[in-house]
Amino acid sequence: MGPFKLGEFEVYFLEDARFRLDGGAMFGVVPKPLWSRVAEADAQNRIPLTIRPMLVHAGERWVLIETGMDDKQGAKHRKIYGIESAGRLLEQLRALGLSPEDVDLVINTHLHFDHAGLNTISRDGRIVPLFTKARYLVQKQELYDATHVHERNRASYLPENVEPVAEAGMFEEVEGEVEVLPGLTLVPFPGHTLGQQGVVLRSQGRTLVYTADLMPTLAHAPLAYIMAYDLYPVTTLEVRKAFYPVWAEEGAWLATPHDPGAPLGRLVRDERGYRAEALSV
């Protein structure tokens, strides 16, 4: 779990939990004979996924991108989503000699339970913010949607991951593209949700993009491989068409949140379109 060097940044690719979601939902309109070439389904048609928070050491600051899953929802929730080892993020922080109190900034790309589950923790019968000395950075639109749920998104936005942080006044709402530290920029990636954001690191001529669910795994790189979970799939397509050429041209490293095998990859374009190849860390 040693650091990946990106210029002046030290980057750690963590793994909080492994889980399973329906393969058809994960690949949207792409038929199973195609997506099954890149993702193997179980008897319930679920494919293996992980949630990979990314920890960045920027000068004297520790920045955590995503907080992963927690076990607050209990056995039924674990069974539905095939969740294994939720909450490993805390073990991995300890292995690096860190505690939640050492984290200065938490960046929520969006507030779904698989990305923001350890925003909070159950302690002494209460659910409280876990990263007590951090600011939680989230797009204003995303926080609004997470606190004004409807039938299409309520299963993903769980109030126990959001309300305690909001009540403690620890969310810092941003709007649009914002450089929060030198070389570390939040960039809107709407489509999966309206308020989704990614994180772009730039240092010494190199670029690393935390893609959020704009590209949930490396297998989702082709333009049409868009999840049925995306609330605005055409917007996802438009955002991909805007950013893919830039990332391919500059050779950006791409860190996806859910790839079960590789934490890092890059885009390749050929006569068939875009694909991603895994990189060793």
C-alpha positions as CSV (number, residue, x, y, z in Angstrom):
1,M,0.0,0.0,0.0
2,G,3.0,2.3,-0.7
3,P,2.4,5.7,-2.3
4,F,2.0,6.3,-6.0
5,K,4.0,9.4,-6.8
6,L,2.4,12.1,-8.9
7,G,4.8,15.0,-8.9
8,E,4.5,16.6,-5.5
9,F,1.5,14.4,-4.5
10,E,1.6,11.0,-2.8
11,V,-1.4,8.9,-3.7
12,Y,-2.7,5.8,-2.0
13,F,-5.2,3.5,-3.6
14,L,-7.3,2.0,-0.9
15,E,-10.0,-0.7,-1.0
16,D,-12.9,-0.5,1.5
17,A,-15.2,-3.3,0.4
18,R,-16.1,-5.8,-2.3
19,F,-19.7,-6.2,-3.4
20,R,-21.9,-7.2,-6.3
21,L,-24.5,-5.5,-8.5
22,D,-26.6,-6.7,-11.4
23,G,-24.5,-6.8,-14.5
24,G,-27.4,-5.6,-16.7
25,A,-27.9,-2.6,-14.6
26,M,-24.1,-1.9,-14.5
27,F,-23.9,-1.9,-18.3
28,G,-27.3,-0.4,-19.3
29,V,-28.3,-0.9,-22.9
30,V,-25.2,-3.0,-23.7
31,P,-26.4,-6.6,-24.2
32,K,-25.0,-9.4,-22.0
33,P,-23.1,-11.2,-24.8
34,L,-21.0,-8.1,-25.0
35,W,-20.5,-7.0,-21.4
36,S,-20.0,-10.6,-20.2
37,R,-16.7,-10.6,-22.1
38,V,-15.4,-8.1,-19.6
39,A,-17.3,-8.9,-16.4
40,E,-18.2,-12.4,-15.2
41,A,-21.7,-12.7,-13.6
42,D,-22.7,-15.0,-10.8
43,A,-25.9,-17.1,-10.7
44,Q,-27.9,-14.0,-9.8
45,N,-26.5,-12.1,-12.7
46,R,-24.4,-9.9,-10.4
47,I,-20.8,-8.9,-11.2
48,P,-18.0,-8.3,-8.7
49,L,-17.1,-4.7,-7.8
50,T,-15.1,-2.9,-5.2
51,I,-15.1,0.6,-3.8
52,R,-11.7,2.2,-3.9
53,P,-11.3,5.4,-1.9
54,M,-8.2,7.4,-2.8
55,L,-6.0,9.1,-0.2
56,V,-3.8,12.0,-1.2
57,H,-1.0,13.5,0.8
58,A,-0.7,17.1,-0.4
59,G,2.0,18.9,1.5
60,E,1.0,18.7,5.1
61,R,-2.6,17.8,4.3
62,W,-4.4,14.5,4.0
63,V,-7.2,14.4,1.5
64,L,-9.6,11.4,1.4
65,I,-11.7,11.0,-1.8
66,E,-14.7,8.8,-1.0
67,T,-15.3,7.1,2.4
68,G,-16.5,3.7,1.1
69,M,-19.2,1.6,2.8
70,D,-20.1,1.0,6.4
71,D,-22.1,-1.8,8.1
72,K,-24.7,0.4,9.7
73,Q,-27.5,-1.0,7.5
74,G,-27.1,-4.6,8.7
75,A,-27.5,-8.1,7.4
76,K,-30.3,-7.6,4.9
77,H,-28.4,-4.8,3.2
78,R,-25.2,-6.9,3.0
79,K,-27.1,-9.8,1.5
80,I,-28.8,-7.7,-1.2
81,Y,-25.6,-6.2,-2.4
82,G,-23.3,-9.1,-1.7
83,I,-21.1,-6.9,0.5
84,E,-17.9,-8.2,2.0
85,S,-15.5,-6.5,4.4
86,A,-17.2,-3.2,4.6
87,G,-15.3,-0.7,6.8
88,R,-11.8,-1.8,5.8
89,L,-10.9,1.8,5.2
90,L,-10.3,2.3,8.9
91,E,-7.9,-0.6,9.0
92,Q,-6.0,0.7,6.0
93,L,-5.7,4.2,7.5
94,R,-4.3,2.6,10.7
95,A,-1.8,0.7,8.6
96,L,-0.5,4.0,7.3
97,G,-0.2,5.3,10.9
98,L,-3.3,7.5,10.4
99,S,-6.6,8.0,12.3
100,P,-9.8,9.6,11.1
101,E,-8.7,12.7,13.0
102,D,-5.7,13.1,10.7
103,V,-7.8,13.6,7.6
104,D,-8.1,17.3,6.7
105,L,-10.5,17.1,3.7
106,V,-13.1,14.5,2.7
107,I,-14.2,14.8,-0.9
108,N,-17.5,13.1,-1.7
109,T,-17.8,12.7,-5.4
110,H,-21.5,12.0,-4.7
111,L,-23.4,10.8,-1.7
112,H,-24.6,7.3,-2.6
113,F,-24.1,4.7,0.1
114,D,-21.2,2.9,-1.6
115,H,-19.2,6.1,-1.8
116,A,-20.2,8.0,1.4
117,G,-20.9,5.1,3.8
118,L,-18.2,6.0,6.2
119,N,-19.0,9.7,6.3
120,T,-20.5,8.6,9.6
121,I,-20.2,5.9,12.1
122,S,-22.4,4.4,14.9
123,R,-20.9,5.2,18.2
124,D,-22.6,4.8,21.7
125,G,-26.0,4.4,20.1
126,R,-25.7,7.5,17.9
127,I,-24.7,8.0,14.3
128,V,-22.0,10.7,14.2
129,P,-19.5,12.1,11.6
130,L,-16.4,10.0,11.5
131,F,-13.8,12.5,10.3
132,T,-14.3,15.0,13.1
133,K,-11.6,17.5,12.0
134,A,-12.3,17.4,8.3
135,R,-14.4,19.5,5.9
136,Y,-16.6,17.4,3.7
137,L,-16.6,18.9,0.2
138,V,-19.6,18.2,-2.0
139,Q,-21.3,19.9,-4.9
140,K,-24.3,22.0,-3.8
141,Q,-26.6,20.2,-6.2
142,E,-25.5,16.8,-4.8
143,L,-26.3,17.7,-1.2
144,Y,-29.7,19.1,-2.3
145,D,-30.6,15.9,-4.1
146,A,-29.4,13.7,-1.3
147,T,-31.7,15.5,1.1
148,H,-34.7,15.7,-1.3
149,V,-35.0,12.1,-2.4
150,H,-37.6,10.6,-4.7
151,E,-38.6,7.1,-5.8
152,R,-35.8,6.8,-8.3
153,N,-32.9,7.6,-6.0
154,R,-33.9,7.0,-2.4
155,A,-32.3,3.5,-2.3
156,S,-28.9,5.1,-2.9
157,Y,-29.1,8.2,-0.7
158,L,-29.2,6.9,2.9
159,P,-30.0,9.7,5.5
160,E,-27.6,8.2,8.1
161,N,-24.7,8.9,5.8
162,V,-25.7,12.5,5.2
163,E,-27.8,14.1,7.9
164,P,-25.3,13.8,10.8
165,V,-22.7,15.6,8.7
166,A,-25.1,18.3,7.7
167,E,-26.4,18.8,11.2
168,A,-22.8,19.2,12.4
169,G,-22.2,21.9,9.8
170,M,-19.3,19.9,8.3
171,F,-20.4,19.9,4.7
172,E,-18.7,22.6,2.5
173,E,-20.8,23.1,-0.6
174,V,-19.0,24.0,-3.8
175,E,-20.5,24.9,-7.2
176,G,-18.8,24.0,-10.4
177,E,-15.1,23.6,-11.0
178,V,-13.0,24.6,-7.9
179,E,-9.3,24.3,-7.2
180,V,-9.3,23.4,-3.5
181,L,-5.5,23.0,-3.1
182,P,-2.8,23.8,-5.6
183,G,-3.0,21.2,-8.3
184,L,-6.1,19.5,-6.8
185,T,-9.3,20.5,-8.6
186,L,-12.9,19.4,-8.2
187,V,-14.6,19.0,-11.6
188,P,-18.4,18.4,-12.2
189,F,-19.1,15.1,-13.9
190,P,-22.9,15.1,-14.1
191,G,-24.9,12.2,-15.4
192,H,-24.8,9.5,-12.8
193,T,-26.3,12.2,-10.6
194,L,-26.7,15.9,-11.4
195,G,-24.2,16.9,-8.7
196,Q,-21.5,14.3,-9.2
197,Q,-17.9,15.6,-9.2
198,G,-14.6,14.1,-10.1
199,V,-11.1,15.0,-8.8
200,V,-8.2,16.0,-11.0
201,L,-4.6,16.1,-9.8
202,R,-2.0,17.9,-11.8
203,S,1.7,18.1,-10.8
204,Q,5.0,18.4,-12.7
205,G,3.3,17.8,-16.1
206,R,1.4,14.7,-15.1
207,T,-2.4,14.3,-14.6
208,L,-4.4,11.8,-12.6
209,V,-8.3,11.8,-12.7
210,Y,-10.5,10.2,-10.1
211,T,-13.4,9.4,-12.4
212,A,-16.2,8.8,-9.9
213,D,-19.0,6.9,-11.6
214,L,-18.5,8.7,-14.9
215,M,-16.3,5.6,-15.5
216,P,-17.1,3.2,-12.7
217,T,-14.6,0.5,-13.9
218,L,-12.0,0.3,-16.6
219,A,-14.5,-2.0,-18.5
220,H,-16.9,1.0,-18.8
221,A,-14.5,3.0,-20.9
222,P,-16.4,2.6,-24.3
223,L,-18.7,5.6,-24.8
224,A,-21.9,3.5,-24.9
225,Y,-21.1,1.5,-21.7
226,I,-23.2,3.6,-19.4
227,M,-24.9,2.3,-16.3
228,A,-28.7,2.0,-16.1
229,Y,-28.1,3.5,-12.6
230,D,-27.3,6.8,-14.2
231,L,-30.2,9.2,-13.8
232,Y,-29.1,11.2,-16.9
233,P,-27.3,8.8,-19.2
234,V,-27.3,11.1,-22.2
235,T,-25.5,13.7,-20.0
236,T,-23.0,11.0,-19.0
237,L,-22.4,10.5,-22.7
238,E,-21.9,14.2,-23.4
239,V,-19.5,14.6,-20.5
240,R,-17.5,11.6,-21.6
241,K,-17.3,13.1,-25.1
242,A,-16.0,16.3,-23.7
243,F,-13.3,14.8,-21.4
244,Y,-12.1,11.6,-23.1
245,P,-10.2,13.3,-26.0
246,V,-8.4,15.5,-23.4
247,W,-7.5,12.6,-21.2
248,A,-6.3,10.5,-24.1
249,E,-4.2,13.3,-25.6
250,E,-2.4,14.1,-22.3
251,G,-2.0,10.4,-21.3
252,A,-3.9,11.0,-18.0
253,W,-3.9,8.2,-15.4
254,L,-7.5,7.3,-14.5
255,A,-8.5,6.0,-11.1
256,T,-11.9,4.4,-11.2
257,P,-13.9,3.8,-8.0
258,H,-15.3,0.3,-8.7
259,D,-12.8,-1.7,-10.8
260,P,-12.3,-5.1,-9.0
261,G,-8.9,-5.7,-10.5
262,A,-6.9,-2.6,-11.2
263,P,-6.8,0.7,-9.4
264,L,-5.3,2.6,-12.3
265,G,-5.6,2.8,-16.1
266,R,-5.5,5.0,-19.1
267,L,-7.6,5.6,-22.2
268,V,-6.6,4.2,-25.5
269,R,-8.4,5.2,-28.8
270,D,-8.4,3.0,-31.9
271,E,-10.6,2.4,-34.9
272,R,-13.3,0.9,-32.7
273,G,-13.4,3.8,-30.3
274,Y,-12.2,4.2,-26.7
275,R,-11.1,1.5,-24.3
276,A,-9.0,1.5,-21.2
277,E,-6.0,-0.5,-20.3
278,A,-4.9,-1.3,-16.8
279,L,-1.6,0.1,-15.4
280,S,0.5,-1.4,-12.7
281,V,1.0,0.7,-9.6
